[in-house]
Amino acid sequence: MARVVFAPNLERHVSAPPAEVGGSSVREVLDRVFHDNPLLRGHVVDDQGRLRKQVVVFVNGQMIDDRVALTDDIVETDEVFVMQAQSGG
């Protein structure tokens, strides 16, 4: 199962503990996390299921290519890291 880890700054808004879930794409893995933690969904994806503009996802340290359909492949040994971009000065 892939390990999904959320940046600590999401914890300010909603519980986002690491999770071990199955799936063959970023979409499948995130959907399984959201099934168990539905409040987290709105902080990561919009109502169309696309990544929010301020959210980035990395698989094994590489930023994913598909921010819309989230079709990047996942294997069970992958680590998926979800974080919100920070801005300001």
C-alpha positions as CSV (number, residue, x, y, z in Angstrom):
1,M,0.0,0.0,0.0
2,A,1.2,3.5,-0.8
3,R,1.9,5.8,2.1
4,V,0.1,9.2,1.9
5,V,1.5,12.0,4.1
6,F,0.1,15.5,4.5
7,A,2.1,18.6,5.4
8,P,1.6,19.7,9.0
9,N,0.1,23.1,7.9
10,L,-3.1,21.2,6.9
11,E,-3.5,20.2,10.5
12,R,-4.5,23.8,11.3
13,H,-7.7,23.2,9.4
14,V,-8.5,19.5,9.6
15,S,-7.0,16.3,10.9
16,A,-4.7,14.9,8.3
17,P,-2.8,11.9,9.7
18,P,-0.6,9.8,7.4
19,A,-2.5,6.9,5.8
20,E,-1.6,3.6,4.1
21,V,-3.9,3.0,1.2
22,G,-4.1,1.0,-2.0
23,G,-4.6,2.4,-5.5
24,S,-2.9,2.6,-8.9
25,S,-3.2,6.4,-9.5
26,V,-3.0,9.5,-7.4
27,R,-6.7,9.9,-7.8
28,E,-7.5,6.4,-6.4
29,V,-5.1,6.8,-3.5
30,L,-6.5,10.3,-2.5
31,D,-10.1,9.1,-3.0
32,R,-9.5,6.3,-0.5
33,V,-8.0,8.7,2.0
34,F,-10.9,11.1,1.5
35,H,-13.4,8.2,2.0
36,D,-12.0,7.7,5.5
37,N,-11.5,11.5,6.1
38,P,-14.1,13.4,4.1
39,L,-13.4,16.8,5.7
40,L,-9.9,16.7,4.2
41,R,-11.2,16.5,0.6
42,G,-12.2,20.2,0.4
43,H,-8.8,21.3,1.5
44,V,-7.0,19.3,-1.2
45,V,-9.3,19.3,-4.3
46,D,-12.0,21.6,-5.6
47,D,-15.6,20.6,-6.4
48,Q,-14.4,19.3,-9.8
49,G,-11.9,17.0,-8.2
50,R,-8.9,18.9,-9.4
51,L,-6.1,19.9,-7.1
52,R,-6.7,23.3,-5.5
53,K,-4.3,26.0,-6.9
54,Q,-2.4,26.2,-3.7
55,V,-1.9,22.4,-3.3
56,V,1.0,20.4,-4.7
57,V,1.4,16.6,-4.7
58,F,4.7,14.7,-4.9
59,V,5.2,11.0,-5.5
60,N,8.6,9.9,-4.2
61,G,9.8,13.5,-4.2
62,Q,8.7,14.2,-7.8
63,M,5.9,16.7,-8.5
64,I,3.0,15.0,-10.3
65,D,2.3,15.9,-13.9
66,D,-1.5,15.7,-13.9
67,R,-3.1,18.2,-11.6
68,V,-6.6,17.8,-13.2
69,A,-7.4,14.1,-13.5
70,L,-4.6,13.0,-11.1
71,T,-3.7,10.0,-13.3
72,D,-0.1,9.7,-12.3
73,D,0.7,6.1,-11.6
74,I,1.2,4.8,-8.0
75,V,2.7,1.5,-6.9
76,E,2.4,0.1,-3.4
77,T,5.9,1.2,-2.3
78,D,5.3,4.9,-3.2
79,E,5.1,7.8,-0.8
80,V,2.6,10.5,-1.8
81,F,3.2,13.8,-0.1
82,V,0.5,16.5,-0.2
83,M,1.2,20.1,0.8
84,Q,-0.2,23.5,0.5
85,A,2.0,26.2,-1.0
86,Q,2.9,29.1,1.2
87,S,2.9,32.7,0.1
88,G,3.5,36.0,1.7
89,G,6.5,38.0,2.7
